Amino acid sequence: MAASLKEVEALVDALEATDKVRLMQYLIPQLAEAMLAAEPDRHGAENAWQEFRRVGDRLAATSNGQSITQVITDMRR
């Protein structure tokens, strides 16, 4: 069964903060692998990296000056 992006987003939204962190731990290696595999497609890879940075910047902007590590650590408490 293939889930749509909207279905996956709804599932992620329903997760507790600690489960979201665990999901990130799972996804980061997956994303890195996908990015490396997409390297020959420079345009697609660059767009993906821009989106990755945008999401990181958004997370940093909501962190009240804390590091991303601190934000995640606080979420786990």
N, C-alpha and C positions, 0 to 999 in steps of 0.2 A: 504494500500500500504506500503510495507516494503522498506525502503531506504537502500542502501548499505553503508558501512562505507565510501567508496570513495565519494559517493554523499553527505553524511553529512559533510565530511571534506571540500568539495568544497563549500558548503553552509556557513560553518563557516569561511572559508577564505574570503568570499565575505562580511562578516559583518564589520560594522564600529567598532572602538575600544570600544565605549560605549555599543554597543549591545553585544560584546564579553564578557564584564564585566557582563552584565545582564545574559548572558548564563551561565557564571561561577557561579553566585549566584543561578541559578536554578539547575545546575548540581551537585554542591558540596553536598547538602543534598541527592540527588539521589545516588551519588557515596558512600557516607557514609553508606547509607542504604544497598546498594549492598555489600559493604565490610563486614558489620556486618552479612548479610545473608550468605555470603560465608565463614564465620569464621570456620565452621567444616571442610571445605576443606582447610587445612593449606597450602598445596603446591600452590594451585590456589590463595588463599588470599595473600600469601607472594609475589608471582609474581606480583599481581595487586598493592600491596603496593610499591614494588620496582619501578614499572613503574610510579606510582603516584609521588614518591620521585624524580625519574629521570626528570620528566617533571617540577617539582618544582625547582630542581637544575638548569635546563636549563633556566627557567624563571629568576631565581636569577642571573645567570651568565650574562644575557643580561641587567641587571638592572643598570649597572654602579655604583655599591655599594649602591644603594637605597634598602630600604626594599620592600618586595612584596606589602605591603599596599601602599607605596609611588608610586610604579610603577603603580598600579591600579588607584590610585588617579590621577596621571598624565595622564593616558590614558583617564580618564573621562573628562578632561579639553579640 
